[in-house]
Amino acid sequence: MQARDYAKALGSRLRRIRQQKGMSLQDVQLDSKGKWKAAVVGAYERGDRNVTVGRLAELAEFYDVPISEILPEEGLPGGTGVDARRRVVLDLAGLEKLPARDRDPLSRFMSAIQIRRGDYNGRVLTIREDDLMSLALLYQTSAEDFARRLGDWGLLAERA
């Protein structure tokens, strides 16, 4: 991945985190008391401006997310990729609508992941393909069938 593509991927992740927090660029500027200018954060999100490691760490702290959640996982410049496994993004809003027998094991599993990670928003949760396989075993099905079930339940926000 070229440096420009990496900056765009990083910016996309920054935008997603900000949006998951329910914040506009102006909200970021206001909530940070001007430390983060809307125009600067917008430029980071578009990949038009490079962010230093120090500023990225400060932004991760402001958003209350681990820096690893911001960094693109594939195609680091000059590298072969950190983690090429697929991810599943779950929309947690629909969890309450499931019958208890379907909801409870999934809820416990997701809560454990959120606690371990120090989850930052509670509206979505990204799980790894390995986690999907573990969940499928809990539900006595295959990972693909369980992914379809998550979609049927309205919990599958996106699959990367």
C-alpha positions, 0 to 999 in steps of 0.5 A: 500500500502506498503512503497516500493510500495508507493515509486515506485508510487511516482517515477513513478509520478516524472518520468511522470512529468519530461518527460512531461516537456521534460527533460532527467535526464541529463537535470535536472542535467544541468538545476538545475546547479548540485543541482539535480544529474541525478543518485539521481533523477533516483533513486527517480524515480525507487523507489530505494531511498526515498526522504525526504519531504523537498527535494520533496518540492524542486523538486516540486518547480524545476519542477514548479508543486504543490506537490499534483501533485507528491504525489500518491493519492491512498493507502498512507502507513498506510491510506485508500487512499486519492482519489480513483476516476478515473482520465482522462489524456488529450493530449492537442496537438490534441485540435487545430485539432477539429472543433471550435464547438467541441473545444471551450467549451472544451478549455474554460473548460480546460483553467479554470482548468489550470489557477486554478491549475497553470498548469505546462506544457500545453501538458497534463491535468489530470481531475477528473471523476467529471470534465468529468461528467461536460464536458459531461453535456456541450456536452449533453451526458454521461460521458462514451460517452464523454470519448469515444468522447475524444478518437475518437478526439485523446485527451485521453492520458490515463485513470487511 
